[in-house]
Amino acid sequence: MTSIKRMKGLSLARPIIYGNSATPLNGKKGGDADHTHRWTISVRGVNNEDISYFVRKVAFKLHDTYDNPNRVIEKPPFEVTETGWGEFDIIIKIHFNPISGEKPLTLYHHLKLHPYEEDGLGNPWPKQKPVTSYQYDEIVFNEPIDSFYTILQENTTSNVPLKKTPHHQFSLQAEQEEVERLDKALKTTAQEIVRYREKCKRLEAELASK
């Protein structure tokens, strides 16, 4: 029986990007005449780096209205392309290389088809410009099995450092980056609220003058 040895006190992180892109459909739409967009949901490495050395397969759970809503992709690119008209939550389950001994990781992504009304500069969003919604994350393997540790080390192409973190799963740098992302999102939301309030005031003024 093969012994399983853990790399005590060590953790390795591997970055991924997951999310979707969407573009409007033009012309005939075939049997799905009500569909307005073509979209692709994906899990990939940073700069499209190969992640198949530690990811065995990715399962995407789509809305139940789709034929076969459970899509399992067993080789890269780990993505699903479909058409539709509505936004919904997609469950993403990442299954790792069996040698890792790691349980699947579940992520959630809200499919985004429509942009903000404006492009951030006050201009209407170009009709054919793709809408994208991606998130960066790091998968942290704490005290990995020695054989899996070797695989991770042999396939290191990104600049994610080896961390000696026996007591902390995430680095202070990652925490700070997350705080900065949240702060940026809050500022963007506040700007959008102000913009829509001003637009409502203009519409109310126009209605009152009629």
Backbone as CSV, one residue per row, in Angstrom:
resi,resn,N_x,N_y,N_z,CA_x,CA_y,CA_z,C_x,C_y,C_z
1,MET,0.840,-1.200,0.000,0.000,0.000,0.000,0.873,1.247,0.000
2,THR,0.630,2.130,-0.960,1.440,3.335,-1.095,1.147,4.310,0.039
3,SER,2.216,4.787,0.680,2.033,5.749,1.764,1.767,7.135,1.197
4,ILE,1.018,7.916,1.936,0.700,9.285,1.530,1.404,10.235,2.490
5,LYS,2.313,10.997,1.955,3.069,11.930,2.776,2.665,13.357,2.441
6,ARG,2.310,14.111,3.454,1.938,15.512,3.289,3.167,16.404,3.488
7,MET,3.207,17.505,2.730,4.290,18.468,2.862,3.918,19.431,3.985
8,LYS,4.288,19.080,5.196,3.890,19.825,6.374,4.416,21.265,6.347
9,GLY,3.524,22.191,6.696,3.912,23.586,6.813,4.052,24.330,5.507
10,LEU,3.693,23.687,4.375,3.830,24.333,3.070,2.480,24.468,2.388
11,SER,2.352,25.500,1.582,1.160,25.642,0.743,1.575,26.198,-0.601
12,LEU,0.913,25.752,-1.639,1.153,26.238,-2.995,-0.133,26.827,-3.545
13,ALA,-0.034,27.952,-4.216,-1.208,28.603,-4.791,-1.096,28.608,-6.307
14,ARG,-2.226,28.373,-6.958,-2.276,28.438,-8.415,-3.399,29.392,-8.820
15,PRO,-3.080,30.415,-9.631,-4.089,31.408,-10.015,-4.989,30.900,-11.136
16,ILE,-6.245,31.297,-11.080,-7.188,30.996,-12.156,-8.021,32.238,-12.439
17,ILE,-8.622,32.253,-13.601,-9.589,33.281,-13.972,-10.848,32.562,-14.414
18,TYR,-11.990,32.978,-13.884,-13.242,32.353,-14.298,-14.305,33.419,-14.513
19,GLY,-15.227,33.143,-15.424,-16.278,34.107,-15.724,-16.790,33.914,-17.143
20,ASN,-17.379,34.986,-17.688,-17.987,34.839,-19.014,-17.789,36.070,-19.884
21,SER,-17.914,35.842,-21.166,-18.008,36.914,-22.152,-19.312,36.713,-22.915
22,ALA,-19.871,37.790,-23.459,-21.144,37.699,-24.175,-21.179,38.725,-25.293
23,THR,-21.768,38.321,-26.425,-21.934,39.233,-27.557,-23.363,39.109,-28.078
24,PRO,-23.928,40.205,-28.587,-25.301,40.163,-29.115,-25.383,39.300,-30.363
25,LEU,-26.521,38.639,-30.527,-26.775,37.863,-31.732,-27.364,38.775,-32.798
26,ASN,-26.966,38.535,-34.038,-27.503,39.308,-35.159,-28.116,38.357,-36.179
27,GLY,-29.056,38.859,-36.924,-29.654,38.052,-37.974,-30.577,36.992,-37.433
28,LYS,-30.729,35.901,-38.191,-31.639,34.829,-37.805,-31.119,34.080,-36.583
29,LYS,-32.015,33.683,-35.736,-31.645,33.007,-34.502,-32.095,31.553,-34.483
30,GLY,-32.573,31.044,-35.598,-32.953,29.643,-35.679,-34.129,29.321,-34.783
31,GLY,-34.076,28.141,-34.153,-35.179,27.697,-33.312,-35.316,28.475,-32.023
32,ASP,-34.253,29.123,-31.588,-34.294,29.903,-30.353,-34.435,31.375,-30.710
33,ALA,-35.595,31.715,-31.247,-35.810,33.065,-31.758,-35.771,34.126,-30.673
34,ASP,-35.997,33.706,-29.423,-35.993,34.693,-28.341,-34.605,34.922,-27.764
35,HIS,-33.614,34.155,-28.201,-32.267,34.334,-27.676,-31.633,35.605,-28.242
36,THR,-30.966,36.332,-27.372,-30.403,37.634,-27.754,-28.882,37.661,-27.746
37,HIS,-28.245,36.699,-27.048,-26.800,36.745,-26.894,-26.167,35.357,-27.040
38,ARG,-24.924,35.362,-27.480,-24.081,34.173,-27.419,-23.063,34.418,-26.313
39,TRP,-22.894,33.436,-25.416,-21.979,33.629,-24.303,-21.110,32.402,-24.079
40,THR,-19.981,32.642,-23.438,-19.053,31.564,-23.099,-18.644,31.702,-21.647
41,ILE,-18.832,30.641,-20.878,-18.384,30.577,-19.492,-17.122,29.719,-19.461
42,SER,-16.097,30.149,-18.727,-14.829,29.425,-18.785,-14.064,29.507,-17.471
43,VAL,-13.181,28.532,-17.298,-12.187,28.537,-16.229,-10.843,28.345,-16.923
44,ARG,-9.910,29.240,-16.665,-8.631,29.161,-17.368,-7.511,29.703,-16.489
45,GLY,-6.300,29.508,-16.962,-5.157,30.039,-16.252,-4.898,31.486,-16.641
46,VAL,-4.103,32.161,-15.847,-3.711,33.525,-16.167,-2.888,33.506,-17.449
47,ASN,-3.192,34.447,-18.355,-2.534,34.485,-19.664,-2.724,33.178,-20.435
48,ASN,-3.890,32.538,-20.176,-4.239,31.282,-20.845,-3.237,30.161,-20.588
49,GLU,-2.596,30.194,-19.430,-1.677,29.112,-19.073,-2.449,27.808,-18.910
50,ASP,-1.799,26.709,-19.253,-2.413,25.386,-19.145,-2.585,25.024,-17.669
51,ILE,-3.807,24.683,-17.271,-4.072,24.292,-15.887,-4.460,22.819,-15.775
52,SER,-4.357,22.097,-16.891,-4.816,20.705,-16.891,-3.909,19.786,-16.075
53,TYR,-2.719,20.245,-15.690,-1.860,19.401,-14.870,-2.390,19.281,-13.439
54,PHE,-3.217,20.232,-13.005,-3.822,20.077,-11.679,-5.344,20.058,-11.716
55,VAL,-5.954,20.448,-12.844,-7.408,20.379,-13.003,-7.742,19.204,-13.912
56,ARG,-8.513,18.245,-13.386,-8.889,17.072,-14.191,-10.096,17.359,-15.067
57,LYS,-11.101,18.043,-14.500,-12.291,18.382,-15.261,-13.021,19.521,-14.553
58,VAL,-13.907,20.170,-15.301,-14.720,21.256,-14.739,-16.176,20.992,-15.110
59,ALA,-17.055,21.035,-14.118,-18.489,20.839,-14.336,-19.196,22.183,-14.197
60,PHE,-20.029,22.504,-15.184,-20.804,23.743,-15.177,-22.286,23.388,-15.050
61,LYS,-22.951,23.949,-14.059,-24.395,23.738,-13.886,-25.122,24.976,-14.395
62,LEU,-25.789,24.836,-15.559,-26.510,25.938,-16.167,-27.942,25.991,-15.637
63,HIS,-28.702,26.946,-16.134,-30.112,27.058,-15.755,-30.857,25.812,-16.243
64,ASP,-31.847,25.393,-15.465,-32.560,24.157,-15.781,-33.327,24.210,-17.103
65,THR,-33.538,25.391,-17.658,-34.253,25.495,-18.931,-33.403,25.043,-20.115
66,TYR,-32.101,24.866,-19.904,-31.234,24.398,-20.986,-31.295,22.872,-21.080
67,ASP,-31.212,22.374,-22.323,-31.074,20.934,-22.513,-29.745,20.497,-21.888
68,ASN,-29.790,19.440,-21.107,-28.587,18.960,-20.435,-27.872,20.103,-19.715
69,PRO,-28.460,20.624,-18.646,-27.862,21.772,-17.950,-26.544,21.458,-17.247
70,ASN,-26.259,20.168,-17.036,-25.002,19.784,-16.390,-23.957,19.459,-17.458
71,ARG,-23.020,20.365,-17.642,-21.998,20.194,-18.669,-20.658,19.904,-18.002
72,VAL,-20.051,18.790,-18.381,-18.763,18.395,-17.814,-17.705,18.449,-18.908
73,ILE,-16.675,19.268,-18.689,-15.594,19.443,-19.662,-14.340,18.788,-19.098
74,GLU,-13.832,17.777,-19.797,-12.747,16.962,-19.259,-11.379,17.288,-19.846
75,LYS,-11.305,18.259,-20.735,-9.999,18.680,-21.243,-10.080,20.151,-21.644
76,PRO,-8.955,20.851,-21.630,-8.984,22.275,-21.973,-9.315,22.482,-23.449
77,PRO,-9.913,23.617,-23.775,-10.302,24.691,-22.858,-11.526,24.296,-22.028
78,PHE,-11.481,24.623,-20.743,-12.591,24.313,-19.849,-13.643,25.421,-19.982
79,GLU,-14.524,25.239,-20.957,-15.509,26.283,-21.249,-16.750,25.690,-21.900
80,VAL,-17.834,26.448,-21.788,-19.107,26.090,-22.411,-19.636,27.322,-23.128
81,THR,-20.044,27.139,-24.377,-20.629,28.231,-25.156,-22.087,27.922,-25.432
82,GLU,-22.945,28.896,-25.210,-24.382,28.738,-25.412,-24.973,30.063,-25.890
83,THR,-26.272,30.041,-26.191,-27.003,31.265,-26.478,-28.159,31.373,-25.492
84,GLY,-28.648,32.579,-25.298,-29.756,32.774,-24.369,-30.182,34.223,-24.323
85,TRP,-31.129,34.501,-23.457,-31.636,35.873,-23.322,-31.589,36.380,-21.881
86,GLY,-31.393,35.486,-20.910,-31.457,35.892,-19.512,-30.170,35.628,-18.759
87,GLU,-29.985,36.374,-17.680,-28.845,36.196,-16.792,-29.235,35.290,-15.627
88,PHE,-28.295,34.476,-15.164,-28.577,33.552,-14.069,-27.260,33.130,-13.441
89,ASP,-27.345,32.469,-12.283,-26.157,31.991,-11.584,-25.723,30.639,-12.150
90,ILE,-24.426,30.501,-12.382,-23.843,29.248,-12.861,-22.973,28.668,-11.746
91,ILE,-23.188,27.401,-11.445,-22.363,26.706,-10.459,-21.190,26.055,-11.190
92,ILE,-19.998,26.324,-10.727,-18.780,25.780,-11.325,-18.106,24.874,-10.312
93,LYS,-17.868,23.627,-10.694,-17.192,22.693,-9.785,-15.906,22.221,-10.454
94,ILE,-14.777,22.545,-9.823,-13.468,22.189,-10.357,-12.987,20.907,-9.683
95,HIS,-12.727,19.874,-10.495,-12.220,18.602,-9.995,-10.712,18.537,-10.273
96,PHE,-9.953,18.179,-9.276,-8.505,18.211,-9.385,-7.934,16.853,-9.802
97,ASN,-6.669,16.885,-10.182,-5.932,15.677,-10.524,-6.120,14.657,-9.400
98,PRO,-6.548,13.404,-9.713,-6.823,12.414,-8.668,-5.661,12.195,-7.702
99,ILE,-4.439,12.379,-8.193,-3.278,12.146,-7.344,-3.190,13.175,-6.219
100,SER,-3.937,14.274,-6.365,-3.867,15.355,-5.374,-4.549,14.988,-4.058
101,GLY,-5.574,14.127,-4.133,-6.341,13.820,-2.936,-7.218,14.973,-2.482
102,GLU,-7.359,16.000,-3.326,-8.135,17.187,-2.971,-9.604,17.021,-3.363
103,LYS,-10.491,17.564,-2.537,-11.915,17.561,-2.858,-12.213,18.621,-3.913
104,PRO,-13.287,18.441,-4.705,-13.642,19.448,-5.721,-13.909,20.813,-5.079
105,LEU,-13.616,21.847,-5.834,-13.839,23.221,-5.394,-15.057,23.774,-6.124
106,THR,-16.003,24.336,-5.394,-17.221,24.895,-5.992,-17.163,26.416,-6.000
107,LEU,-17.416,26.992,-7.166,-17.455,28.443,-7.343,-18.819,28.825,-7.918
108,TYR,-19.161,30.094,-7.794,-20.427,30.594,-8.324,-20.149,31.830,-9.180
109,HIS,-20.821,31.882,-10.328,-20.658,33.046,-11.207,-22.017,33.463,-11.745
110,HIS,-22.308,34.753,-11.660,-23.552,35.279,-12.229,-23.296,35.658,-13.689
111,LEU,-23.948,34.933,-14.587,-23.783,35.186,-16.018,-24.194,36.612,-16.351
112,LYS,-23.298,37.330,-17.006,-23.569,38.727,-17.353,-23.686,38.867,-18.865
113,LEU,-24.839,39.344,-19.316,-25.074,39.560,-20.742,-25.117,41.032,-21.095
114,HIS,-25.582,41.853,-20.161,-25.828,43.267,-20.450,-24.848,44.160,-19.703
115,PRO,-24.341,45.178,-20.379,-23.404,46.104,-19.727,-24.164,47.156,-18.934
116,TYR,-23.410,47.979,-18.224,-24.028,49.186,-17.694,-24.520,50.000,-18.890
117,GLU,-25.464,50.889,-18.652,-26.040,51.645,-19.758,-24.988,52.466,-20.485
118,GLU,-23.951,52.874,-19.754,-22.887,53.656,-20.358,-21.564,52.935,-20.176
119,ASP,-20.548,53.376,-20.915,-19.268,52.679,-20.918,-18.296,53.168,-19.865
120,GLY,-18.754,54.023,-18.945,-17.883,54.571,-17.929,-17.362,55.951,-18.279
121,LEU,-17.472,56.307,-19.555,-17.059,57.635,-20.000,-18.258,58.491,-20.380
122,GLY,-19.441,57.980,-20.080,-20.652,58.727,-20.406,-21.176,58.452,-21.790
123,ASN,-20.553,57.542,-22.529,-20.979,57.214,-23.883,-21.803,55.930,-23.876
124,PRO,-22.763,55.798,-24.800,-23.536,54.545,-24.889,-22.611,53.369,-25.172
125,TRP,-22.946,52.221,-24.616,-22.136,51.028,-24.837,-22.243,50.591,-26.297
126,PRO,-21.118,50.419,-27.000,-21.171,49.981,-28.416,-21.932,48.671,-28.554
127,LYS,-22.835,48.613,-29.519,-23.730,47.461,-29.654,-22.990,46.147,-29.842
128,GLN,-21.885,46.142,-30.576,-21.182,44.898,-30.867,-19.981,44.656,-29.962
129,LYS,-19.785,45.521,-28.977,-18.660,45.339,-28.072,-18.984,44.225,-27.073
130,PRO,-18.115,43.212,-26.947,-18.399,42.117,-26.007,-18.520,42.623,-24.576
131,VAL,-19.404,42.005,-23.834,-19.521,42.255,-22.402,-18.749,41.150,-21.695
132,THR,-17.868,41.509,-20.779,-17.062,40.511,-20.083,-17.240,40.648,-18.574
133,SER,-17.200,39.519,-17.896,-17.295,39.500,-16.435,-16.424,38.352,-15.932
134,TYR,-15.183,38.686,-15.552,-14.234,37.679,-15.097,-13.731,38.010,-13.697
135,GLN,-13.382,36.977,-12.961,-12.835,37.133,-11.625,-11.513,36.379,-11.515
136,TYR,-10.590,36.995,-10.783,-9.303,36.364,-10.501,-9.378,35.707,-9.131
137,ASP,-8.823,34.513,-9.023,-8.782,33.844,-7.725,-7.523,32.986,-7.662
138,GLU,-7.160,32.601,-6.458,-6.031,31.702,-6.269,-6.511,30.456,-5.527
139,ILE,-6.208,29.300,-6.104,-6.509,28.037,-5.443,-5.300,27.674,-4.589
140,VAL,-5.532,27.559,-3.303,-4.441,27.280,-2.368,-4.485,25.812,-1.947
141,PHE,-3.377,25.119,-2.150,-3.249,23.730,-1.731,-2.403,23.708,-0.461
142,ASN,-3.053,23.484,0.664,-2.350,23.455,1.940,-1.800,22.059,2.228
143,GLU,-0.518,22.016,2.549,0.153,20.751,2.865,-0.196,19.666,1.844
144,PRO,0.133,19.907,0.552,-0.237,18.935,-0.492,0.508,17.612,-0.330
145,ILE,-0.081,16.560,-0.899,0.591,15.260,-0.950,1.890,15.408,-1.741
146,ASP,2.939,14.725,-1.297,4.267,14.930,-1.888,4.297,14.722,-3.403
147,SER,3.598,13.694,-3.909,3.603,13.452,-5.357,2.898,14.576,-6.116
148,PHE,1.828,15.107,-5.529,1.120,16.224,-6.152,1.950,17.498,-6.054
149,TYR,2.639,17.663,-4.944,3.537,18.793,-4.759,4.591,18.819,-5.871
150,THR,5.110,17.653,-6.200,6.119,17.563,-7.267,5.537,18.010,-8.596
151,ILE,4.307,17.572,-8.891,3.650,17.970,-10.139,3.464,19.482,-10.190
152,LEU,3.027,20.068,-9.086,2.821,21.511,-9.044,4.134,22.256,-9.267
153,GLN,5.191,21.778,-8.640,6.491,22.420,-8.776,7.046,22.293,-10.193
154,GLU,6.847,21.139,-10.802,7.370,20.909,-12.150,6.634,21.735,-13.197
155,ASN,5.427,22.168,-12.883,4.633,22.916,-13.856,4.438,24.374,-13.443
156,THR,5.334,24.887,-12.643,5.228,26.275,-12.212,5.607,27.194,-13.362
157,THR,4.616,27.915,-13.890,4.863,28.890,-14.954,4.459,30.290,-14.531
158,SER,3.670,30.388,-13.448,3.237,31.700,-12.962,4.096,32.097,-11.771
159,ASN,4.039,33.370,-11.430,4.856,33.890,-10.351,4.118,33.891,-9.016
160,VAL,3.428,32.800,-8.718,2.781,32.655,-7.418,3.760,31.927,-6.508
161,PRO,4.216,32.567,-5.439,5.289,31.992,-4.632,4.846,30.812,-3.776
162,LEU,5.809,29.982,-3.435,5.602,28.944,-2.446,5.548,29.612,-1.086
163,LYS,4.516,29.300,-0.317,4.341,29.961,0.968,4.503,28.945,2.093
164,LYS,5.280,29.308,3.095,5.308,28.532,4.334,4.270,29.150,5.250
165,THR,3.063,28.593,5.211,1.949,29.176,5.963,1.221,28.093,6.740
166,PRO,1.845,27.573,7.809,1.177,26.524,8.579,-0.060,27.005,9.309
167,HIS,-0.167,28.323,9.549,-1.295,28.822,10.328,-2.207,29.764,9.545
168,HIS,-1.779,30.178,8.344,-2.576,31.146,7.580,-2.752,30.637,6.160
169,GLN,-4.003,30.511,5.742,-4.272,29.975,4.408,-3.990,31.011,3.331
170,PHE,-4.235,32.292,3.602,-4.078,33.322,2.596,-3.011,34.322,3.025
171,SER,-2.285,34.836,2.071,-1.238,35.794,2.383,-1.825,37.173,2.629
172,LEU,-1.067,38.022,3.329,-1.507,39.397,3.569,-1.637,40.158,2.253
173,GLN,-0.780,39.841,1.293,-0.845,40.498,-0.008,-2.165,40.185,-0.700
174,ALA,-2.584,38.901,-0.654,-3.857,38.519,-1.273,-5.021,39.218,-0.582
175,GLU,-4.944,39.316,0.760,-6.002,39.998,1.493,-6.079,41.475,1.101
176,GLN,-4.916,42.116,0.959,-4.886,43.526,0.588,-5.447,43.734,-0.817
177,GLU,-5.096,42.818,-1.738,-5.604,42.912,-3.104,-7.119,42.774,-3.123
178,GLU,-7.649,41.871,-2.277,-9.101,41.690,-2.203,-9.772,42.949,-1.665
179,VAL,-9.163,43.571,-0.645,-9.702,44.825,-0.095,-9.730,45.905,-1.165
180,GLU,-8.659,45.991,-1.952,-8.590,47.004,-3.007,-9.648,46.755,-4.077
181,ARG,-9.888,45.460,-4.414,-10.910,45.145,-5.411,-12.303,45.526,-4.908
182,LEU,-12.560,45.233,-3.634,-13.864,45.576,-3.056,-14.053,47.081,-2.987
183,ASP,-12.988,47.796,-2.633,-13.062,49.258,-2.549,-13.348,49.861,-3.919
184,LYS,-12.702,49.322,-4.947,-12.934,49.804,-6.305,-14.366,49.527,-6.745
185,ALA,-14.884,48.334,-6.394,-16.257,47.985,-6.756,-17.258,48.903,-6.069
186,LEU,-17.007,49.229,-4.801,-17.901,50.126,-4.063,-17.907,51.525,-4.674
187,LYS,-16.725,51.997,-5.070,-16.646,53.326,-5.688,-17.392,53.342,-7.020
188,THR,-17.232,52.275,-7.799,-17.922,52.200,-9.086,-19.437,52.185,-8.888
189,THR,-19.888,51.409,-7.898,-21.316,51.349,-7.602,-21.846,52.703,-7.173
190,ALA,-21.085,53.404,-6.325,-21.507,54.734,-5.869,-21.614,55.708,-7.034
191,GLN,-20.677,55.626,-7.973,-20.723,56.499,-9.149,-21.945,56.215,-10.003
192,GLU,-22.270,54.905,-10.150,-23.440,54.535,-10.940,-24.727,55.037,-10.277
193,ILE,-24.790,54.964,-8.952,-25.975,55.441,-8.233,-26.166,56.930,-8.439
194,VAL,-25.074,57.693,-8.327,-25.146,59.151,-8.539,-25.598,59.451,-9.959
195,ARG,-25.067,58.702,-10.920,-25.394,58.932,-12.330,-26.884,58.674,-12.593
196,TYR,-27.407,57.589,-12.027,-28.815,57.269,-12.242,-29.738,58.232,-11.506
197,ARG,-29.304,58.714,-10.350,-30.102,59.712,-9.643,-30.211,60.999,-10.444
198,GLU,-29.096,61.407,-11.032,-29.110,62.614,-11.866,-30.003,62.424,-13.082
199,LYS,-29.958,61.222,-13.644,-30.802,60.943,-14.813,-32.281,60.979,-14.422
200,CYS,-32.604,60.422,-13.253,-33.996,60.458,-12.783,-34.469,61.888,-12.558
201,LYS,-33.596,62.723,-12.008,-33.958,64.117,-11.780,-34.235,64.826,-13.105
202,ARG,-33.419,64.529,-14.118,-33.620,65.151,-15.430,-34.953,64.714,-16.035
203,LEU,-35.256,63.404,-15.904,-36.518,62.906,-16.446,-37.717,63.505,-15.710
204,GLU,-37.600,63.639,-14.386,-38.685,64.240,-13.608,-38.903,65.697,-14.013
205,ALA,-37.793,66.407,-14.261,-37.889,67.813,-14.671,-38.552,67.930,-16.030
206,GLU,-38.199,67.009,-16.942,-38.779,67.027,-18.278,-40.284,66.738,-18.219
207,LEU,-40.675,65.776,-17.400,-42.104,65.455,-17.249,-42.883,66.602,-16.621
208,ALA,-42.258,67.281,-15.652,-42.931,68.384,-14.994,-43.143,69.575,-15.920
209,SER,-42.241,69.734,-16.898,-42.326,70.875,-17.794,-43.337,70.673,-18.913
210,LYS,-43.810,69.420,-19.068,-44.747,69.115,-20.149,-46.183,69.464,-19.739
